[in-house]
């Protein structure tokens, strides 16, 4: 994925980090401001999270022969919640 990927491009099973530092695994392929995820915080819970709370995602790196080299965290640009609400209103 690109360095400037949007939260809509993240698919089911993608490991993400939230703005509060907790990690989560996305459980749906939906688009929009709310995503379903399993969050590994104080307790492990499944529930809805806001897309603007996703700070980054984990990407697996491969070499030119297709061998897995490791994992790297990619930071997402911050899109404020107000901006997302404006986009949703325009789309409706």
Buried (B, 14 or more C-beta within 10 A) or exposed (E): EEEEBBBEEBEEEBBBBBEEEBBBBBBEEEEEBEBBBBBBEEEEEEEEBBBBBBBBBBBEEEEEEEEEEEEEEBEBEEBEEEEBEEEEEEEE
